Amino acid sequence: MSLIRRTGSWWSVTSTRARWTAVGASVLVLGLLTTSVIVWTSPANPINEAVAAVSKEQIQQDKVLAERNALLSQVIALQKQLTNSKLSLTASKAQLATIQQQLWSAQGALDAAQTASVAVKAPARKPTSKPAAVTAALTVPTKAQIMAPTSRYFGLYTDQAPFNWASFNGVGVKIGSQPNAVGYFGGWDQNFRGDVVKAAWQRNTLPVLTWESRPIGAANNQIAAPEYSLPKIIGDPAAGVPGSFDAYLHQYAKDIVASGLPLGIRLDHEMNGSWYPWAEDDGKGNAINGNRAGDYAKMWQHVHDIFEQEGANSLVVWVWAPNIVNNLPASHQASAYLDGLYPGEKYVDVVGLSGYLRPAYKPENDFTFDYTFGASLKELRRITSKPILLAEIGASETGGHKVAWINSLFAALAKPENKDIIGFSWFNLAVTTYTEGELATNDWRIESRPDSLAAFSTGLAGAGDNFILKPAK
C-alpha cells in the first residue's frame, strides 16, 4: 500500500484553503468573544441585573437597619427627656396657658376685625370714577325679640351648616320652606366663630351653638375626660382658685361682645343622662368623670358669671336643655334629680329638650308627640315658665312609624297648651350608633323617605301663623 504525502491540513485539502479557513475561524472566534464581552458588560444583562438587585437589596437592608438603630436611639433620648420634663411639668403648664391665652386673644382680634363691618359702614374714600362700595349694616333682633319670636323657629342640624350651606339649602328646597334657625356643635378647644354667626344672620337665621365642655373631636361614647371634669371647670372660688378654663371663657365672652351679634348657646345638653362627661352620675350611684352632685348647676353658674363680667349675656340666649325622661334610669326620672341640675331662673333664658322617636321601642310607646315629650314638658313647666325650645328632635324610619309621629308633632304644636313652645330644631342626619348593645343606623332625616318628606312638608305648610317662613330658593 503506497503512502501519499498531503500538502494541506486535516480540515482542508490544500494549504491555501487551510489558511483562509483559519482566518475565518479566527474572525468568528473574535466575534464571539466581542459579543460575550458586550453581553456581560451590558446593563441589561439579566445576570448583571440579578447581581445588582441583590446588591441593592443588601444596601437597602443596611439602610433600614441603620435607620432603625437611629430611631431606637431617639426613643431612648426622648424617654430621658420625658423623665426630666416631668420635673418641670407645672412650669410647662403655666407657660402653655400663657401661650394659649395669647392665641385666643389674637384669634379674637381677628374675628372681631372680620365682623366689624356688621355694624359699621365702610370708611369714606376719595372720589373715584365709580362710587365706593358701602357695607350695609346688618339688622339683627334683640335678645328679648329672640326669646319672644313672632314666628316659631324651624331649625336644622346638617352635616356642615353654618360653615357651608349646601345641604341646609337642599333640605329647604325639598320641604318648600327655608328654615329660620341653624343648630351646630362646638367644643372647648375651639375659639368663638364670629364669621359663622354673621353668616347665619345674613340669612335672617338664628344660630344656636351646642357648646360642649370637651374637645370637638371627642367620641360620643367617651365619658372619661378628666381634664374637663366639672370640679376643674369650677375651681374653688371660696379659696381663690380659678377654674381651669377661666381664661378661655373670658376670651370667648369678649369675642362675642366684639362681634355685637346675638346667638343661642345650649351649654352641655342632656345633662340628666349618663352618656356625657358632664353628667353627674350613671343612675346607679357611681360618679361620672369625677363629678359630684350639684356640680353641674355650679358649672353653669360659673360660666354664666364670667360672661356677665365681660358683658356678653346681653347677646347670649342661654338654653338649658335636658333629655326627655322616658328612657332614663329610674333615679334620673325623679323630679328632685332634675331640680338639682337647674342653675336657677337668673341663669337661664330658654329651656329645651332633646327627644327622638328612637328604637328600641317600649311596649307602651304609641308613637305620638305626647308619649315622646309629654312627661318631660310637664317637668319643665313645673320648674319654670320660661319659653321652651325642642332643641334637638328627630324620628327613625325603623318600624315604619315616622309618618305618624311627624303628623302628631304638628298636631300637638297647634294646641293652645303648647303655645310656650317657640320652635324646634330637627337633627337631619343618618347616624350609626350602638343601641342597647347592637350597632344600628337610624335615618333621622326629614327626607329619609318620600312619605316622610311629604308628611313633614304638609305639616309645616298647614301650621299657619305658627311658622312664618320664607319660600326656599
C-alpha positions, 0 to 999 in steps of 0.5 A, spaced: 500 500 500 503 506 497 503 512 502 501 519 499 504 525 502 498 531 503 500 538 502 494 541 506 491 540 513 486 535 516 480 540 515 482 542 508 485 539 502 490 544 500 494 549 504 491 555 501 484 553 503 487 551 510 489 558 511 483 562 509 479 557 513 483 559 519 482 566 518 475 565 518 475 561 524 479 566 527 474 572 525 468 568 528 472 566 534 473 574 535 466 575 534 464 571 539 468 573 544 466 581 542 459 579 543 460 575 550 464 581 552 458 586 550 453 581 553 456 581 560 458 588 560 451 590 558 446 593 563 441 589 561 444 583 562 439 579 566 445 576 570 448 583 571 441 585 573 440 579 578 447 581 581 445 588 582 438 587 585 441 583 590 446 588 591 441 593 592 437 589 596 443 588 601 444 596 601 437 597 602 437 592 608 443 596 611 439 602 610 433 600 614 437 597 619 441 603 620 435 607 620 432 603 625 438 603 630 437 611 629 430 611 631 431 606 637 436 611 639 431 617 639 426 613 643 431 612 648 433 620 648 426 622 648 424 617 654 430 621 658 427 627 656 420 625 658 423 623 665 426 630 666 420 634 663 416 631 668 420 635 673 418 641 670 411 639 668 407 645 672 412 650 669 410 647 662 403 648 664 403 655 666 407 657 660 402 653 655 396 657 658 400 663 657 401 661 650 394 659 649 391 665 652 395 669 647 392 665 641 385 666 643 386 673 644 389 674 637 384 669 634 379 674 637 382 680 634 381 677 628 374 675 628 372 681 631 376 685 625 372 680 620 365 682 623 366 689 624 363 691 618 356 688 621 355 694 624 359 699 621 359 702 614 365 702 610 370 708 611 369 714 606 374 714 600 376 719 595 372 720 589 373 715 584 370 714 577 365 709 580 362 710 587 365 706 593 362 700 595 358 701 602 357 695 607 350 695 609 349 694 616 346 688 618 339 688 622 339 683 627 333 682 633 334 683 640 335 678 645 328 679 648 325 679 640 329 672 640 326 669 646 319 672 644 319 670 636 313 672 632 314 666 628 316 659 631 323 657 629 324 651 624 331 649 625 336 644 622 342 640 624 346 638 617 352 635 616 356 642 615 351 648 616 353 654 618 360 653 615 357 651 608 350 651 606 349 646 601 345 641 604 341 646 609 339 649 602 337 642 599 333 640 605 329 647 604 328 646 597 325 639 598 320 641 604 318 648 600 320 652 606 327 655 608 328 654 615 329 660 620 334 657 625 341 653 624 343 648 630 351 646 630 356 643 635 362 646 638 367 644 643 372 647 648 378 647 644 375 651 639 375 659 639 368 663 638 366 663 630 364 670 629 364 669 621 359 663 622 354 667 626 354 673 621 353 668 616 347 665 619 344 672 620 345 674 613 340 669 612 335 672 617 337 665 621 338 664 628 344 660 630 344 656 636 351 653 638 351 646 642 357 648 646 360 642 649 365 642 655 370 637 651 374 637 645 370 637 638 373 631 636 371 627 642 367 620 641 360 620 643 361 614 647 367 617 651 365 619 658 372 619 661 375 626 660 378 628 666 381 634 664 374 637 663 371 634 669 366 639 672 370 640 679 376 643 674 371 647 670 369 650 677 375 651 681 374 653 688 372 660 688 371 660 696 379 659 696 381 663 690 382 658 685 380 659 678 377 654 674 381 651 669 378 654 663 377 661 666 381 664 661 378 661 655 371 663 657 373 670 658 376 670 651 370 667 648 365 672 652 369 678 649 369 675 642 362 675 642 361 682 645 366 684 639 362 681 634 355 685 637 351 679 634 346 675 638 346 667 638 343 661 642 348 657 646 345 650 649 351 649 654 352 641 655 345 638 653 342 632 656 345 633 662 340 628 666 343 622 662 349 618 663 352 618 656 356 625 657 362 627 661 358 632 664 353 628 667 353 627 674 352 620 675 350 613 671 343 612 675 346 607 679 350 611 684 357 611 681 360 618 679 361 620 672 368 623 670 369 625 677 363 629 678 359 630 684 352 632 685 350 639 684 356 640 680 353 641 674 348 647 676 355 650 679 358 649 672 353 653 669 353 658 674 360 659 673 360 660 666 354 664 666 358 669 671 364 670 667 360 672 661 356 677 665 363 680 667 365 681 660 358 683 658 356 678 653 349 675 656 346 681 653 347 677 646 347 670 649 340 666 649 342 661 654 338 654 653 338 649 658 336 643 655 335 636 658 333 629 655 326 627 655 325 622 661 322 616 658 328 612 657 332 614 663 334 610 669 329 610 674 333 615 679 334 620 673 326 620 672 325 623 679 323 630 679 328 632 685 334 629 680 332 634 675 331 640 680 338 639 682 341 640 675 337 647 674 342 653 675 336 657 677 331 662 673 337 668 673 341 663 669 337 661 664 333 664 658 330 658 654 329 651 656 329 645 651 329 638 650 332 633 646 327 627 644 327 622 638 322 617 636 328 612 637 328 604 637 328 600 641 321 601 642 317 600 649 311 596 649 307 602 651 310 607 646 304 609 641 308 613 637 305 620 638 308 627 640 305 626 647 308 619 649 315 622 646 315 629 650 309 629 654 312 627 661 318 631 660 314 638 658 310 637 664 317 637 668 319 643 665 313 647 666 313 645 673 320 648 674 319 654 670 315 658 665 320 660 661 319 659 653 321 652 651 325 650 645 325 642 642 332 643 641 334 637 638 328 632 635 328 627 630 324 620 628 327 613 625 324 610 619 325 603 623 318 600 624 315 604 619 312 609 624 315 616 622 309 618 618 305 618 624 309 621 629 311 627 624 303 628 623 302 628 631 308 633 632 304 638 628 298 636 631 300 637 638 304 644 636 297 647 634 294 646 641 293 652 645 297 648 651 303 648 647 303 655 645 310 656 650 313 652 645 317 657 640 320 652 635 324 646 634 330 644 631 330 637 627 337 633 627 337 631 619 342 626 619 343 618 618 347 616 624 350 609 626 350 608 633 350 602 638 343 601 641 342 597 647 348 593 645 347 592 637 350 597 632 344 600 628 343 606 623 337 610 624 335 615 618 333 621 622 332 625 616 326 629 614 327 626 607 329 619 609 323 617 605 318 620 600 312 619 605 316 622 610 318 628 606 311 629 604 308 628 611 313 633 614 312 638 608 304 638 609 305 639 616 309 645 616 305 648 610 298 647 614 301 650 621 299 657 619 301 663 623 305 658 627 311 658 622 312 664 618 317 662 613 320 664 607 319 660 600 326 656 599 330 658 593 
